[in-house]
């Protein structure tokens, strides 16, 4: 990953070049290029990222559920999780389209390029916490808001480092974590999900990291065999995950430590700085269980 200092230097050079170009084309008068941009985002997290770098005034179209703020909620909706309204997209006539390649099928991205040959298409595929910093910087560059992008990236990285703190330090005490995406059918995550990176960076071990599918379906017996120390899930409709089934297994390690954590979906589901809230909760839960495990008597001792 590029260091912030290195990026800052390149951004200063780019800013100088942009200033010279503006002077050459406007007779020396300053020109706010950003305000003339028309930007469309095809994922809720990208709308938030645009607002984070100060570019929400350029947003003309967003995907459904872009509810980070009233600013993003008020924009024209051009897509949802399954489809894109290409007629509406064409009418908006954007200069820039930001796409989440992990959520938009390749054939639809190809059709966007065909439908909007004049537009610049930028794809993003964040999988790790550090990718959020890079994407803030990139979006700042794309929208000609380089300094704002750098500021947002610095703020995010500093808060992430503060949260991880001692949580990410190596420890001989392993904390096995089961992340429950859905109870019926029982679904979890593999190593390619950002939540996996959160668990690992907080010092935990994702018990199903080696599964091939992004969101694999697993059996109750497989979970019990792995015997997680901590179980995490997202709240459904604002309600905590129902852990009653798992609490019925007395020998389950998570019951020994009373380690069941329900997290609000928005605080962990989006690859944006908003994920820091959920990250803090997970790090604190893992640290608590690690402390309890380290204090527990060893086998064969009294």
C-alpha positions as CSV (number, residue, x, y, z in Angstrom):
1,X,0.0,0.0,0.0
2,X,1.2,3.4,-0.9
3,X,2.2,5.5,2.2
4,X,0.2,8.6,2.9
5,X,3.3,10.8,2.5
6,X,4.1,9.3,-0.9
7,X,0.6,9.8,-2.1
8,X,0.6,13.4,-0.7
9,X,3.7,14.2,-2.7
10,X,2.1,12.9,-5.9
11,X,-1.1,14.7,-5.2
12,X,0.8,18.0,-4.8
13,X,2.3,17.5,-8.2
14,X,-1.1,16.6,-9.7
15,X,-2.7,19.6,-8.1
16,X,0.0,21.9,-9.5
17,X,-0.5,20.5,-13.0
18,X,-4.3,20.9,-12.7
19,X,-3.8,24.6,-11.6
20,X,-1.6,25.3,-14.6
21,X,-4.0,23.6,-16.9
22,X,-6.9,25.7,-15.5
23,X,-5.0,28.9,-15.9
24,X,-4.1,28.0,-19.5
25,X,-7.6,27.2,-20.5
26,X,-9.5,30.0,-18.6
27,X,-7.2,32.9,-19.1
28,X,-5.7,32.7,-15.6
29,X,-9.1,32.7,-13.9
30,X,-9.7,29.9,-11.3
31,X,-12.2,27.3,-12.3
32,X,-13.9,24.9,-9.9
33,X,-13.8,21.7,-12.0
34,X,-15.4,19.6,-9.3
35,X,-18.8,21.4,-9.2
36,X,-19.3,20.7,-12.9
37,X,-18.9,17.0,-12.6
38,X,-21.9,14.6,-12.8
39,X,-21.2,11.5,-10.8
40,X,-23.2,8.2,-10.5
41,X,-22.5,5.6,-7.8
42,X,-23.8,2.0,-8.3
43,X,-23.3,0.8,-4.7
44,X,-24.5,2.3,-1.4
45,X,-21.0,2.3,0.0
46,X,-19.6,4.3,-2.9
47,X,-22.2,7.1,-2.3
48,X,-21.0,7.3,1.2
49,X,-17.4,7.4,0.1
50,X,-18.1,10.2,-2.3
51,X,-19.7,12.2,0.5
52,X,-16.8,11.4,2.8
53,X,-14.4,13.1,0.4
54,X,-16.7,16.1,0.0
55,X,-18.1,15.3,-3.4
56,X,-21.8,14.8,-2.6
57,X,-22.8,17.9,-4.6
58,X,-21.5,16.2,-7.7
59,X,-23.7,13.1,-7.2
60,X,-26.6,12.9,-9.6
61,X,-27.5,9.2,-9.3
62,X,-27.1,6.5,-6.8
63,X,-28.1,2.9,-6.1
64,X,-31.0,1.9,-3.9
65,X,-30.4,2.0,-0.1
66,X,-27.8,4.8,-0.4
67,X,-29.0,6.0,2.9
68,X,-25.7,7.2,4.5
69,X,-27.2,10.7,4.9
70,X,-30.1,12.9,3.7
71,X,-27.8,14.1,0.9
72,X,-27.4,10.7,-0.6
73,X,-31.0,9.7,0.1
74,X,-32.3,12.6,-2.0
75,X,-30.4,11.6,-5.2
76,X,-32.0,9.8,-8.2
77,X,-32.0,6.0,-7.8
78,X,-30.7,4.3,-11.0
79,X,-30.0,0.8,-9.8
80,X,-30.6,-1.9,-7.2
81,X,-28.8,-5.1,-6.2
82,X,-30.0,-6.9,-9.3
83,X,-30.5,-4.4,-12.1
84,X,-29.7,-1.0,-13.6
85,X,-32.1,1.4,-15.1
86,X,-30.1,2.2,-18.3
87,X,-32.6,4.7,-19.6
88,X,-32.5,6.8,-16.5
89,X,-28.7,6.4,-16.4
90,X,-28.5,7.7,-20.0
91,X,-30.7,10.6,-19.1
92,X,-28.5,11.6,-16.2
93,X,-25.5,11.7,-18.7
94,X,-22.8,11.3,-16.0
95,X,-19.2,12.1,-16.6
96,X,-18.1,9.5,-14.0
97,X,-19.6,6.2,-12.9
98,X,-18.2,4.5,-9.8
99,X,-18.9,0.7,-9.7
100,X,-18.4,-1.9,-7.0
101,X,-17.1,-4.8,-9.2
102,X,-17.8,-7.2,-6.3
103,X,-21.5,-6.5,-6.6
104,X,-22.1,-5.5,-10.2
105,X,-21.8,-8.4,-12.7
106,X,-19.2,-8.0,-15.4
107,X,-21.8,-8.0,-18.2
108,X,-23.6,-5.0,-16.7
109,X,-20.3,-3.1,-16.3
110,X,-19.6,-3.8,-20.0
111,X,-23.1,-2.5,-20.9
112,X,-22.5,0.6,-18.9
113,X,-19.4,1.3,-21.0
114,X,-21.4,0.8,-24.2
115,X,-24.4,2.9,-23.0
116,X,-22.2,5.7,-21.8
117,X,-19.1,5.8,-24.1
118,X,-18.3,9.4,-23.0
119,X,-18.2,8.5,-19.3
120,X,-15.2,7.4,-17.3
121,X,-15.9,4.1,-15.4
122,X,-14.0,3.3,-12.2
123,X,-14.2,-0.1,-10.5
124,X,-13.6,-0.7,-6.8
125,X,-13.3,-4.1,-5.1
126,X,-12.4,-3.6,-1.4
127,X,-11.8,-6.8,0.5
128,X,-9.6,-5.6,3.4
129,X,-9.7,-2.7,5.9
130,X,-6.6,-1.1,4.3
131,X,-8.5,-1.0,1.0
132,X,-10.8,1.7,2.4
133,X,-7.9,4.1,2.8
134,X,-6.8,3.5,-0.8
135,X,-10.3,3.9,-2.1
136,X,-10.8,7.2,-0.3
137,X,-7.6,8.5,-1.9
138,X,-8.6,7.2,-5.3
139,X,-12.1,8.7,-5.2
140,X,-10.6,12.0,-4.1
141,X,-8.3,12.0,-7.1
142,X,-11.1,11.0,-9.5
143,X,-13.3,13.9,-8.3
144,X,-10.5,16.4,-8.3
145,X,-10.7,16.5,-4.5
146,X,-7.3,15.2,-3.8
147,X,-6.7,17.0,-0.5
148,X,-10.1,16.0,0.9
149,X,-9.5,12.4,-0.1
150,X,-6.2,12.4,1.7
151,X,-7.7,14.0,4.8
152,X,-10.5,11.5,5.0
153,X,-8.0,8.6,4.5
154,X,-5.7,9.9,7.2
155,X,-8.6,10.2,9.6
156,X,-9.8,6.7,8.8
157,X,-6.4,5.1,9.2
158,X,-5.7,6.9,12.5
159,X,-8.9,5.7,14.0
160,X,-8.4,2.2,12.7
161,X,-4.9,2.1,14.3
162,X,-6.4,3.4,17.6
163,X,-9.0,0.7,17.6
164,X,-6.6,-2.1,16.8
165,X,-4.1,-1.0,19.3
166,X,-3.1,-4.0,21.4
167,X,-5.9,-6.1,19.9
168,X,-3.8,-7.0,16.8
169,X,-0.7,-8.0,18.8
170,X,0.2,-11.6,18.7
171,X,-1.0,-13.7,21.6
172,X,-0.6,-17.4,22.5
173,X,-4.3,-17.4,23.5
174,X,-6.4,-18.2,20.4
175,X,-9.9,-16.9,20.2
176,X,-12.0,-18.9,17.7
177,X,-14.8,-16.9,16.1
178,X,-18.0,-17.9,14.3
179,X,-19.6,-15.2,12.3
180,X,-23.3,-16.0,11.6
181,X,-24.7,-14.3,8.5
182,X,-28.0,-16.0,8.7
183,X,-29.5,-18.7,11.0
184,X,-31.7,-20.7,8.6
185,X,-30.1,-21.8,6.4
186,X,-27.0,-21.4,8.6
187,X,-24.5,-19.2,6.7
188,X,-21.1,-17.7,7.5
189,X,-18.1,-16.0,5.8
190,X,-14.8,-17.2,4.3
191,X,-11.5,-15.4,4.1
192,X,-12.4,-13.1,1.2
193,X,-14.9,-11.1,3.2
194,X,-13.9,-7.8,4.8
195,X,-15.5,-9.0,8.1
196,X,-13.0,-11.8,8.1
197,X,-10.2,-9.2,7.9
198,X,-11.8,-7.4,10.9
199,X,-11.8,-10.6,12.9
200,X,-8.2,-11.4,12.0
201,X,-6.9,-7.9,12.6
202,X,-8.6,-7.9,16.0
203,X,-6.7,-11.0,16.8
204,X,-9.4,-13.6,16.3
205,X,-9.5,-16.7,14.1
206,X,-12.4,-17.2,11.7
207,X,-13.3,-20.9,12.0
208,X,-14.6,-21.1,8.4
209,X,-12.0,-19.0,6.7
210,X,-10.9,-21.9,4.4
211,X,-14.4,-22.4,2.8
212,X,-14.5,-21.8,-1.0
213,X,-17.6,-19.8,-1.2
214,X,-17.8,-16.2,0.0
215,X,-20.9,-16.9,2.0
216,X,-20.9,-20.7,2.6
217,X,-23.7,-22.7,4.1
218,X,-22.5,-24.8,7.0
219,X,-24.1,-27.3,9.4
220,X,-24.8,-26.9,13.1
221,X,-22.6,-30.0,13.7
222,X,-19.6,-28.3,11.9
223,X,-19.9,-25.3,14.1
224,X,-20.1,-27.4,17.3
225,X,-17.1,-29.4,16.2
226,X,-15.1,-26.2,15.7
227,X,-16.3,-25.1,19.1
228,X,-16.0,-21.3,18.7
229,X,-15.2,-19.1,21.8
230,X,-17.1,-16.1,20.4
231,X,-20.2,-16.0,18.2
232,X,-21.0,-12.8,16.2
233,X,-23.9,-11.8,14.1
234,X,-25.7,-8.7,12.7
235,X,-28.9,-7.4,14.0
236,X,-32.0,-8.2,12.0
237,X,-34.5,-5.3,11.7
238,X,-32.8,-3.7,14.7
239,X,-33.2,-6.7,16.9
240,X,-30.3,-8.7,18.3
241,X,-29.5,-12.1,16.8
242,X,-31.4,-14.9,18.5
243,X,-28.7,-17.0,20.1
244,X,-31.1,-19.3,22.0
245,X,-30.3,-22.4,19.9
246,X,-26.6,-22.1,20.6
247,X,-27.0,-21.3,24.2
248,X,-28.7,-24.7,24.6
249,X,-25.3,-26.4,24.1
250,X,-23.6,-26.3,27.5
251,X,-20.2,-27.5,26.3
252,X,-20.0,-24.8,23.6
253,X,-17.0,-22.6,24.5
254,X,-19.0,-19.4,23.7
255,X,-21.4,-20.3,26.5
256,X,-18.5,-20.7,28.9
257,X,-17.5,-17.1,28.3
258,X,-21.0,-15.8,27.6
259,X,-19.6,-14.5,24.3
260,X,-22.4,-13.7,21.9
261,X,-22.3,-10.4,20.1
262,X,-25.0,-8.8,17.9
263,X,-23.8,-5.8,15.8
264,X,-26.0,-3.2,13.9
265,X,-25.8,-4.0,10.2
266,X,-24.7,-0.6,9.0
267,X,-21.7,-0.6,11.4
268,X,-20.1,-3.7,9.8
269,X,-21.6,-4.3,6.4
270,X,-20.2,-1.4,4.3
271,X,-16.5,-1.1,3.2
272,X,-16.4,2.5,4.3
273,X,-15.2,4.3,7.5
274,X,-18.6,3.4,9.0
275,X,-17.1,-0.1,9.5
276,X,-14.9,1.2,12.3
277,X,-17.8,1.2,14.7
278,X,-18.4,-2.5,14.2
279,X,-14.6,-3.2,14.2
280,X,-14.4,-1.6,17.7
281,X,-17.1,-3.8,19.1
282,X,-15.5,-6.9,17.6
283,X,-12.0,-6.0,18.9
284,X,-13.4,-5.4,22.3
285,X,-15.3,-8.7,22.4
286,X,-12.2,-10.7,21.2
287,X,-10.0,-9.0,23.8
288,X,-12.5,-9.8,26.5
289,X,-12.7,-13.5,25.6
290,X,-8.9,-13.7,25.3
291,X,-8.5,-12.3,28.8
292,X,-11.1,-14.8,30.1
293,X,-9.4,-17.7,28.4
294,X,-5.9,-16.7,29.6
295,X,-7.3,-16.7,33.2
296,X,-9.0,-20.1,32.9
297,X,-7.2,-23.0,34.6
298,X,-5.2,-25.3,32.3
299,X,-6.3,-28.9,31.8
300,X,-4.9,-31.1,34.5
301,X,-4.5,-28.2,37.1
302,X,-6.7,-27.3,40.0
